[in-house]
Amino acid sequence: MKRFIQTGLVTVLVLALSACASSSPDVVQRGDAQRMSQVQDGVLLSIRTVTIDGSQSGIGATVGGVTGAVAGATRGSGGAESSVIGLLVGVAGAAAGNAIERMSTREDANELLIQLRGGERRAIVQAKGSETLVPGDQVIIVTTGGKVRVTKAPQ
């Protein structure tokens, strides 16, 4: 039983650390390295701060539910009472795990409205990076493997 609880806690730690994975435009995924990308020139028309909602993959709920159920079942005098406590604490743990996963994977981002040289407009949402963009900036849109990022155009 103790080993099962330890495994649950390790899983929660792994989940918390994986939530730190970045979708920043400053970070290029390993699979995108050494790949040809399409580049389009444009002008940034507007920028708006938005929030990218956190994910709810079910991992947080599962880990929270199992951990809560195991911890709750070890309380009480045994028998039916322990089972009921385990069930109630498991449900509460699932709800808490889901909320923790959603809040820990939420990101601040920018919605960028860009006018391409041909006159077409594109709206792109990307996580905030280290580069400061302001309306009027010459930018490039880099598309790699279906993923898009925006950066200032080289001078």
C-alpha positions in Angstrom: 0.0 0.0 0.0 2.8 2.4 0.9 4.6 1.7 -2.4 1.3 2.4 -4.3 1.0 5.8 -2.6 4.7 6.6 -3.3 4.1 5.7 -7.0 1.1 8.0 -7.0 3.1 10.9 -5.6 5.9 10.3 -8.1 3.3 10.4 -10.9 1.9 13.7 -9.6 5.4 15.2 -9.6 6.0 14.0 -13.1 2.7 15.6 -14.2 3.7 18.9 -12.5 7.1 18.9 -14.2 5.6 18.1 -17.6 3.3 21.0 -17.2 6.4 23.2 -17.4 6.9 22.3 -21.1 6.9 25.4 -23.1 5.0 26.5 -26.2 7.0 29.7 -26.3 8.0 31.0 -29.8 11.6 31.0 -28.3 11.6 27.2 -28.0 11.8 25.0 -31.1 10.7 21.4 -30.7 13.2 18.7 -31.4 11.2 17.4 -34.4 11.2 20.8 -36.0 15.0 21.2 -36.0 16.7 20.8 -39.3 13.5 21.1 -41.3 12.7 23.5 -44.1 10.2 26.1 -43.1 7.9 28.4 -45.1 8.5 32.1 -44.4 6.0 34.9 -45.2 6.7 38.7 -44.7 4.1 40.9 -43.1 3.4 43.9 -40.9 1.9 43.6 -37.4 -1.4 45.4 -37.4 -2.4 44.7 -33.8 -1.5 42.7 -30.7 -3.8 41.6 -27.9 -3.1 39.8 -24.7 -5.0 36.5 -24.3 -4.8 33.4 -22.2 -4.4 29.9 -23.6 -6.7 27.7 -21.5 -5.0 24.9 -19.7 -5.3 21.3 -20.8 -7.6 18.7 -19.3 -6.1 15.4 -20.5 -7.5 13.4 -17.6 -4.1 12.6 -16.2 -4.5 15.1 -13.4 -8.0 13.8 -12.5 -6.8 10.2 -12.7 -3.7 10.8 -10.5 -5.7 12.9 -8.0 -8.5 10.3 -7.9 -6.3 7.3 -7.3 -4.1 9.1 -4.8 -7.1 10.4 -2.9 -8.9 7.0 -3.0 -5.8 5.2 -1.6 -5.2 7.9 1.0 -8.9 7.9 2.0 -9.3 4.1 2.1 -6.5 4.0 4.7 -8.6 6.1 7.0 -11.5 4.8 9.1 -11.9 1.6 11.0 -11.9 -0.6 8.0 -14.7 -2.3 6.0 -17.5 -0.3 4.5 -16.5 2.9 6.3 -13.1 2.9 4.7 -14.5 2.2 1.3 -16.9 5.1 1.5 -14.2 7.4 2.8 -11.9 6.2 0.0 -14.6 6.8 -2.6 -15.4 10.4 -1.4 -11.7 11.4 -1.0 -11.1 9.8 -4.5 -13.8 12.0 -6.1 -12.4 15.1 -4.3 -8.9 14.1 -5.4 -10.0 13.7 -9.0 -11.6 17.2 -9.0 -8.5 18.7 -7.4 -6.2 17.0 -9.8 -8.2 18.2 -12.8 -8.1 21.8 -11.5 -4.4 21.6 -10.8 -3.7 20.3 -14.3 -5.8 23.0 -15.9 -4.3 25.8 -14.0 -0.7 24.6 -14.3 -0.9 24.3 -18.1 -2.5 27.7 -18.7 -0.3 30.3 -20.6 -0.2 34.0 -21.2 -0.2 34.6 -25.0 -0.6 37.2 -27.7 -3.1 37.3 -30.5 -1.3 38.9 -33.5 -3.1 40.4 -36.5 -0.7 40.5 -39.4 -1.1 41.9 -42.9 0.8 40.0 -45.5 2.5 41.7 -48.5 -0.2 40.5 -50.8 -2.9 42.2 -48.7 -4.2 39.1 -46.9 -4.5 39.1 -43.2 -3.7 36.4 -40.7 -4.5 36.1 -37.0 -2.1 34.0 -35.0 -2.1 33.2 -31.3 1.3 32.3 -29.7 2.7 32.2 -26.2 4.6 35.2 -25.1 8.3 35.1 -25.8 11.3 37.2 -25.0 10.8 39.4 -28.1 8.7 42.5 -27.8 6.4 43.1 -30.8 4.5 46.3 -31.4 2.0 47.3 -34.1 3.9 48.5 -37.2 6.7 46.0 -36.8 7.9 44.2 -39.9 7.5 40.5 -39.0 7.9 37.1 -40.5 5.6 34.2 -40.1 7.6 30.9 -39.9 5.5 27.8 -40.6 7.2 24.4 -39.8 5.2 21.1 -39.9 1.9 22.9 -39.5 3.1 25.0 -36.5 3.4 28.7 -36.8 5.4 31.3 -35.0 5.9 35.0 -35.5 9.1 37.0 -35.1 10.5 40.3 -36.1 11.9 40.5 -39.6 15.6 40.8 -39.9 16.7 44.3 -40.7 
